[in-house]
Amino acid sequence: MEERVQRLTELANELRVDILAMLVKSQSGHPGGSLSVIDVMTALYFEIAKIKKGDPNWVDRDRVVLSKGHVTPALFSVFAKLEFIEKKELMTFRQLNSRLQGHPDKKCPGVEVATGSLGHGLSMANGMALGLKMDGKPNRVFAILGDGEIQEGQVWEAAMAAAHYKLDNLIAVVDHNRLQIDGWVESVMTVSPVDEKFRAFGWEVLTIDGHDMNQILEAFEYALTIKNRPTVIVAHTVKGKGVSFMENQAKYHGTAPKMDEFKKALEEWNITDFDFSIFE
Amino acid sequence: MKKATRQAYGEALEKLGHKNSNVVVLDADLSGSTKTAIFKKSFPERFFNMGIAEANMVDTAAGFSQVGKIPFASTFSMFGAGRAFEQVRQSMAYQKANVKLVTTHGGISVGEDGGSHQSIEDVAIMRTIPNMTVIVPADATETEKVINAIAEYVGPVYVRCSRMDTEILFDENYHFEIGKGNLLKDGDDVTIIANGLMVEEALKAQQMLSEKKISAAVINMACIKPIDKELIVKYAKKTGAIVTAEEHSYIGGLYGAVSEVVSKEYPVRMDYVAMEDQFGKSGKPEELMRYFNLTAEAIVKKAEALYSSKK
């Protein structure tokens, strides 16, 4: 296995522990989608996007818009690793006066735009991509969407505009974990075929296994070479990925794990040295 | 001389384009009507037509603001404040984005297009959102000054302009400041607080009242949020009676904003000239203003009644 693939895979798994730890502490939040998207986010933040550790406001950075804003546990675990925030701050998630709000808020360093209400992120990413292009900046804008989220009509307004303005500095990812709060996406409101829809709107479309680090990196790297049109990576993922009893369970969209569930997950991951004093 | 505030907006925006290269303009297929086409003609590379998709337009503007641009987004008031309400709330106000949503065709003076296009609730909707600044300029001169002021101010702003040609009331020396009202006429018996098209009517009403030996003060409250509390309280104390006048529902607009100050700080008798709780309809703008009692005569009637009730 390529060195970086192994390194990023291990890092994503390390972040999975942080995600669950945050949620155990807050007893409120969204584990399922955080676990499905963390492999993609790890590749993006630690390998693909121009991001500088410890400097969230670096002027030459690429921009990442987390449009599926409910997966703040994934985002903040990444931010702690990037030293945008201190790791112990993760334990303040969703608490009164924390910078780590339930959904991304600009109070937290590293959050480019406030999201959470679904359907807004791609439009804002478009505006950023247009502005950067106008200024002749080489930077990219990445937008991460959920598959339930694309039921929002505004996503398609934005998809139309991104192609119209030939935003080849924009790369979107759809975290296609097939579940939303009320159940299977396809039974709540059919979104398939996702790839054909984007293709019809004028996008370059790549379809990958969103848990295969090799495929994730290849897709991003290929997307960076596309000219004259935006690219979307449809990442097929598993909601709750990595924890056997959470996988493919709609319940864990917005239900935080209890301590005993966390301990069970640690057991599955063969982690014996977890420092429980962080919860104190 | 007459000029619509939307025309003044388009012209001011074009002038601003020369002064500030960070200004970008977005429109939703109404650039000929909102007059952003004037900017587009001079700066095509900084103009973005977003098609008939107002929600996407407002959020795209918010995106522009995150990379150092000063976006002005325009459409009709109905669509800007109505269709895109949640985009204004989440992407403009919640994150204090430096976006200027300047809408035109506010109120019933839209005319023939009818009630579907006549926004009578936009000011109320925008005013309830934290962090927002809300402005309804009275004439072409004030509109230009508003546009310059909001370009300097860093933060989310909603401005409502009108379609109809209206009298130019102020000269170049007129001063507009965010958060400040302007006393146009001083008086002792009753205060008329107006904005938008109703300022012209308020000035006419002041004349008519003076012929009846009632001394009315007239305040132009173009900036409804943040509102000039000090000026309102001063005139509540001085005259003991306030009539508000606006081309908007009486619920939640200027009457609401002034009432909130008066009821808490210095309660006095108040009344309004505004749309009752109903939609507009098709007709000529001037006809509609009379039909819905948005006239100087209506202000006089309310002011006289308040004045007599004081005695």
Interface residues (C-beta under 8 A of the other chain):
Chain A: R63 D105 K106 E112 V113 A114 T115 G116 S117 G119 H120 S123 M124 A125 N126 G127 M128 A129 L130 G131 L132 M134 D135 G153 Q154 E157 A158 M160 A161 H164 Y165
Chain B: V24 E45 R46 F48 M50 G51 A53 A55 N56 V58 D59 T60 A61 A62 G63 F64 S65 Q66 V67 G68 K69 P71 E86 Q87 Q90 S91 Y94 Q95 K96
